[in-house]
Amino acid sequence: MCEANVFVIDTEPSEANPGELFLEAVDEIVPEGENLWRLTSIFGEQKTIIGRIHSMHLVDHRILFQRAAT
């Protein structure tokens, strides 16, 4: 299995704030515009997020997005 769970943060992550689960079992991440991403899970669920990729931990199957400042 190569999918990862996507989490979002508003500030820098920490042990106390590891991020909020946004979408599980993400199979595809596609840029749709500046700081706009379409995520698709292995179950066909799609969500979009405005932000940037903060970090990817592929061994842990975890991708962390930081929301864009509004």
N, CA, C and O atoms as a GROMACS GRO file, in nm:
protein
  280
    1MET      N    1   0.084  -0.118   0.000
    1MET     CA    2   0.000   0.000   0.000
    1MET      C    3   0.088   0.124   0.000
    1MET      O    4   0.182   0.135   0.080
    2CYS      N    5   0.059   0.216  -0.088
    2CYS     CA    6   0.141   0.335  -0.102
    2CYS      C    7   0.065   0.462  -0.066
    2CYS      O    8   0.120   0.572  -0.079
    3GLU      N    9  -0.057   0.450  -0.023
    3GLU     CA   10  -0.134   0.570   0.009
    3GLU      C   11  -0.088   0.628   0.143
    3GLU      O   12  -0.023   0.561   0.223
    4ALA      N   13  -0.125   0.755   0.164
    4ALA     CA   14  -0.086   0.825   0.287
    4ALA      C   15  -0.205   0.903   0.340
    4ALA      O   16  -0.296   0.938   0.265
    5ASN      N   17  -0.204   0.930   0.468
    5ASN     CA   18  -0.305   1.015   0.529
    5ASN      C   19  -0.256   1.159   0.524
    5ASN      O   20  -0.138   1.186   0.546
    6VAL      N   21  -0.347   1.250   0.495
    6VAL     CA   22  -0.313   1.392   0.486
    6VAL      C   23  -0.365   1.462   0.611
    6VAL      O   24  -0.481   1.447   0.650
    7PHE      N   25  -0.276   1.538   0.673
    7PHE     CA   26  -0.309   1.619   0.790
    7PHE      C   27  -0.287   1.765   0.757
    7PHE      O   28  -0.204   1.797   0.670
    8VAL      N   29  -0.358   1.855   0.824
    8VAL     CA   30  -0.340   1.999   0.803
    8VAL      C   31  -0.304   2.066   0.935
    8VAL      O   32  -0.347   2.024   1.042
    9ILE      N   33  -0.225   2.172   0.922
    9ILE     CA   34  -0.187   2.253   1.037
    9ILE      C   35  -0.205   2.399   1.001
    9ILE      O   36  -0.202   2.436   0.883
   10ASP      N   37  -0.224   2.482   1.101
   10ASP     CA   38  -0.230   2.627   1.081
   10ASP      C   39  -0.099   2.692   1.123
   10ASP      O   40  -0.065   2.801   1.075
   11THR      N   41  -0.024   2.626   1.212
   11THR     CA   42   0.104   2.677   1.261
   11THR      C   43   0.206   2.564   1.247
   11THR      O   44   0.175   2.460   1.190
   12GLU      N   45   0.325   2.585   1.297
   12GLU     CA   46   0.427   2.480   1.294
   12GLU      C   47   0.379   2.359   1.374
   12GLU      O   48   0.323   2.376   1.482
   13PRO      N   49   0.401   2.238   1.323
   13PRO     CA   50   0.359   2.118   1.397
   13PRO      C   51   0.447   2.097   1.520
   13PRO      O   52   0.563   2.139   1.525
   14SER      N   53   0.390   2.030   1.618
   14SER     CA   54   0.464   1.994   1.738
   14SER      C   55   0.402   1.865   1.791
   14SER      O   56   0.303   1.816   1.737
   15GLU      N   57   0.461   1.811   1.896
   15GLU     CA   58   0.402   1.692   1.957
   15GLU      C   59   0.263   1.722   2.010
   15GLU      O   60   0.174   1.637   2.004
   16ALA      N   61   0.244   1.842   2.061
   16ALA     CA   62   0.113   1.882   2.113
   16ALA      C   63   0.014   1.912   2.000
   16ALA      O   64  -0.107   1.902   2.020
   17ASN      N   65   0.064   1.949   1.883
   17ASN     CA   66  -0.021   1.984   1.769
   17ASN      C   67   0.034   1.915   1.644
   17ASN      O   68   0.098   1.980   1.561
   18PRO      N   69   0.007   1.783   1.629
   18PRO     CA   70   0.061   1.710   1.513
   18PRO      C   71  -0.017   1.733   1.384
   18PRO      O   72   0.024   1.687   1.278
   19GLY      N   73  -0.129   1.802   1.392
   19GLY     CA   74  -0.212   1.828   1.275
   19GLY      C   75  -0.347   1.759   1.286
   19GLY      O   76  -0.365   1.665   1.364
   20GLU      N   77  -0.440   1.807   1.207
   20GLU     CA   78  -0.576   1.755   1.204
   20GLU      C   79  -0.592   1.667   1.080
   20GLU      O   80  -0.555   1.708   0.970
   21LEU      N   81  -0.647   1.547   1.098
   21LEU     CA   82  -0.667   1.457   0.985
   21LEU      C   83  -0.762   1.522   0.885
   21LEU      O   84  -0.872   1.564   0.920
   22PHE      N   85  -0.718   1.530   0.759
   22PHE     CA   86  -0.798   1.593   0.653
   22PHE      C   87  -0.859   1.488   0.561
   22PHE      O   88  -0.977   1.498   0.525
   23LEU      N   89  -0.779   1.389   0.521
   23LEU     CA   90  -0.829   1.284   0.432
   23LEU      C   91  -0.740   1.161   0.447
   23LEU      O   92  -0.617   1.171   0.446
   24GLU      N   93  -0.804   1.046   0.460
   24GLU     CA   94  -0.732   0.920   0.477
   24GLU      C   95  -0.707   0.853   0.343
   24GLU      O   96  -0.780   0.874   0.247
   25ALA      N   97  -0.604   0.772   0.339
   25ALA     CA   98  -0.572   0.685   0.225
   25ALA      C   99  -0.566   0.762   0.093
   25ALA      O  100  -0.626   0.721  -0.006
   26VAL      N  101  -0.492   0.872   0.092
   26VAL     CA  102  -0.479   0.954  -0.028
   26VAL      C  103  -0.385   0.884  -0.126
   26VAL      O  104  -0.276   0.840  -0.091
   27ASP      N  105  -0.432   0.875  -0.249
   27ASP     CA  106  -0.360   0.807  -0.355
   27ASP      C  107  -0.303   0.907  -0.456
   27ASP      O  108  -0.204   0.879  -0.523
   28GLU      N  109  -0.367   1.024  -0.467
   28GLU     CA  110  -0.328   1.120  -0.570
   28GLU      C  111  -0.340   1.262  -0.517
   28GLU      O  112  -0.439   1.299  -0.454
   29ILE      N  113  -0.236   1.342  -0.543
   29ILE     CA  114  -0.236   1.485  -0.510
   29ILE      C  115  -0.203   1.559  -0.638
   29ILE      O  116  -0.097   1.538  -0.698
   30VAL      N  117  -0.295   1.647  -0.681
   30VAL     CA  118  -0.278   1.717  -0.808
   30VAL      C  119  -0.289   1.867  -0.784
   30VAL      O  120  -0.386   1.913  -0.724
   31PRO      N  121  -0.189   1.946  -0.830
   31PRO     CA  122  -0.200   2.091  -0.817
   31PRO      C  123  -0.307   2.143  -0.912
   31PRO      O  124  -0.310   2.106  -1.030
   32GLU      N  125  -0.395   2.228  -0.861
   32GLU     CA  126  -0.504   2.284  -0.942
   32GLU      C  127  -0.484   2.433  -0.965
   32GLU      O  128  -0.561   2.494  -1.041
   33GLY      N  129  -0.386   2.493  -0.903
   33GLY     CA  130  -0.359   2.636  -0.914
   33GLY      C  131  -0.260   2.672  -0.806
   33GLY      O  132  -0.207   2.585  -0.736
   34GLU      N  133  -0.234   2.801  -0.792
   34GLU     CA  134  -0.139   2.843  -0.690
   34GLU      C  135  -0.192   2.811  -0.551
   34GLU      O  136  -0.295   2.866  -0.510
   35ASN      N  137  -0.124   2.725  -0.481
   35ASN     CA  138  -0.161   2.682  -0.346
   35ASN      C  139  -0.296   2.610  -0.338
   35ASN      O  140  -0.353   2.600  -0.230
   36LEU      N  141  -0.346   2.560  -0.449
   36LEU     CA  142  -0.472   2.484  -0.452
   36LEU      C  143  -0.442   2.342  -0.497
   36LEU      O  144  -0.381   2.321  -0.602
   37TRP      N  145  -0.484   2.245  -0.417
   37TRP     CA  146  -0.453   2.105  -0.443
   37TRP      C  147  -0.581   2.022  -0.439
   37TRP      O  148  -0.668   2.044  -0.355
   38ARG      N  149  -0.591   1.925  -0.531
   38ARG     CA  150  -0.701   1.828  -0.530
   38ARG      C  151  -0.645   1.695  -0.481
   38ARG      O  152  -0.549   1.643  -0.537
   39LEU      N  153  -0.706   1.641  -0.376
   39LEU     CA  154  -0.664   1.515  -0.318
   39LEU      C  155  -0.769   1.409  -0.350
   39LEU      O  156  -0.888   1.437  -0.341
   40THR      N  157  -0.726   1.290  -0.386
   40THR     CA  158  -0.817   1.180  -0.413
   40THR      C  159  -0.773   1.058  -0.332
   40THR      O  160  -0.656   1.021  -0.334
   41SER      N  161  -0.867   0.998  -0.261
   41SER     CA  162  -0.836   0.880  -0.181
   41SER      C  163  -0.854   0.754  -0.266
   41SER      O  164  -0.907   0.759  -0.377
   42ILE      N  165  -0.808   0.642  -0.212
   42ILE     CA  166  -0.824   0.515  -0.284
   42ILE      C  167  -0.970   0.474  -0.293
   42ILE      O  168  -1.005   0.384  -0.369
   43PHE      N  169  -1.056   0.540  -0.215
   43PHE     CA  170  -1.200   0.510  -0.217
   43PHE      C  171  -1.275   0.602  -0.312
   43PHE      O  172  -1.398   0.593  -0.323
   44GLY      N  173  -1.203   0.692  -0.382
   44GLY     CA  174  -1.264   0.781  -0.478
   44GLY      C  175  -1.311   0.913  -0.418
   44GLY      O  176  -1.362   0.999  -0.491
   45GLU      N  177  -1.296   0.932  -0.288
   45GLU     CA  178  -1.334   1.059  -0.224
   45GLU      C  179  -1.236   1.167  -0.267
   45GLU      O  180  -1.114   1.145  -0.267
   46GLN      N  181  -1.288   1.285  -0.302
   46GLN     CA  182  -1.203   1.397  -0.342
   46GLN      C  183  -1.229   1.516  -0.253
   46GLN      O  184  -1.342   1.546  -0.215
   47LYS      N  185  -1.119   1.586  -0.219
   47LYS     CA  186  -1.127   1.711  -0.143
   47LYS      C  187  -1.023   1.806  -0.200
   47LYS      O  188  -0.924   1.763  -0.259
   48THR      N  189  -1.047   1.935  -0.184
   48THR     CA  190  -0.947   2.034  -0.221
   48THR      C  191  -0.901   2.107  -0.096
   48THR      O  192  -0.974   2.120   0.002
   49ILE      N  193  -0.778   2.154  -0.103
   49ILE     CA  194  -0.720   2.228   0.009
   49ILE      C  195  -0.641   2.345  -0.047
   49ILE      O  196  -0.576   2.333  -0.151
   50ILE      N  197  -0.646   2.456   0.023
   50ILE     CA  198  -0.566   2.573  -0.012
   50ILE      C  199  -0.452   2.580   0.089
   50ILE      O  200  -0.476   2.595   0.209
   51GLY      N  201  -0.331   2.570   0.041
   51GLY     CA  202  -0.215   2.574   0.129
   51GLY      C  203  -0.092   2.524   0.056
   51GLY      O  204  -0.086   2.523  -0.066
   52ARG      N  205   0.005   2.482   0.135
   52ARG     CA  206   0.129   2.431   0.077
   52ARG      C  207   0.166   2.302   0.147
   52ARG      O  208   0.126   2.277   0.261
   53ILE      N  209   0.243   2.220   0.078
   53ILE     CA  210   0.293   2.098   0.141
   53ILE      C  211   0.402   2.140   0.239
   53ILE      O  212   0.502   2.201   0.200
   54HIS      N  213   0.383   2.106   0.364
   54HIS     CA  214   0.481   2.138   0.468
   54HIS      C  215   0.587   2.029   0.474
   54HIS      O  216   0.706   2.058   0.475
   55SER      N  217   0.544   1.903   0.477
   55SER     CA  218   0.639   1.792   0.481
   55SER      C  219   0.570   1.662   0.442
   55SER      O  220   0.448   1.650   0.450
   56MET      N  221   0.651   1.566   0.400
   56MET     CA  222   0.600   1.435   0.365
   56MET      C  223   0.686   1.332   0.436
   56MET      O  224   0.808   1.335   0.428
   57HIS      N  225   0.621   1.240   0.507
   57HIS     CA  226   0.688   1.133   0.578
   57HIS      C  227   0.635   1.002   0.518
   57HIS      O  228   0.540   0.943   0.570
   58LEU      N  229   0.696   0.959   0.411
   58LEU     CA  230   0.640   0.848   0.334
   58LEU      C  231   0.649   0.715   0.406
   58LEU      O  232   0.562   0.630   0.388
   59VAL      N  233   0.751   0.695   0.487
   59VAL     CA  234   0.760   0.571   0.564
   59VAL      C  235   0.643   0.562   0.662
   59VAL      O  236   0.590   0.453   0.687
   60ASP      N  237   0.603   0.677   0.717
   60ASP     CA  238   0.490   0.682   0.811
   60ASP      C  239   0.356   0.701   0.740
   60ASP      O  240   0.252   0.707   0.806
   61HIS      N  241   0.357   0.712   0.607
   61HIS     CA  242   0.235   0.732   0.527
   61HIS      C  243   0.161   0.857   0.573
   61HIS      O  244   0.040   0.855   0.596
   62ARG      N  245   0.235   0.968   0.585
   62ARG     CA  246   0.181   1.093   0.639
   62ARG      C  247   0.229   1.211   0.556
   62ARG      O  248   0.348   1.227   0.532
   63ILE      N  249   0.133   1.293   0.511
   63ILE     CA  250   0.163   1.416   0.438
   63ILE      C  251   0.101   1.529   0.516
   63ILE      O  252  -0.016   1.523   0.556
   64LEU      N  253   0.180   1.633   0.537
   64LEU     CA  254   0.137   1.746   0.618
   64LEU      C  255   0.125   1.870   0.531
   64LEU      O  256   0.222   1.911   0.468
   65PHE      N  257   0.006   1.929   0.528
   65PHE     CA  258  -0.019   2.054   0.457
   65PHE      C  259  -0.032   2.166   0.558
   65PHE      O  260  -0.086   2.147   0.668
   66GLN      N  261   0.018   2.283   0.521
   66GLN     CA  262  -0.002   2.402   0.603
   66GLN      C  263  -0.101   2.490   0.528
   66GLN      O  264  -0.080   2.525   0.412
   67ARG      N  265  -0.210   2.525   0.597
   67ARG     CA  266  -0.313   2.608   0.534
   67ARG      C  267  -0.255   2.743   0.495
   67ARG      O  268  -0.166   2.795   0.563
   68ALA      N  269  -0.305   2.799   0.386
   68ALA     CA  270  -0.262   2.931   0.344
   68ALA      C  271  -0.322   3.036   0.436
   68ALA      O  272  -0.436   3.023   0.480
   69ALA      N  273  -0.243   3.139   0.465
   69ALA     CA  274  -0.293   3.249   0.549
   69ALA      C  275  -0.400   3.324   0.472
   69ALA      O  276  -0.387   3.350   0.352
   70THR      N  277  -0.507   3.360   0.541
   70THR     CA  278  -0.616   3.431   0.472
   70THR      C  279  -0.616   3.577   0.510
   70THR      O  280  -0.701   3.652   0.462
   0.00000   0.00000   0.00000
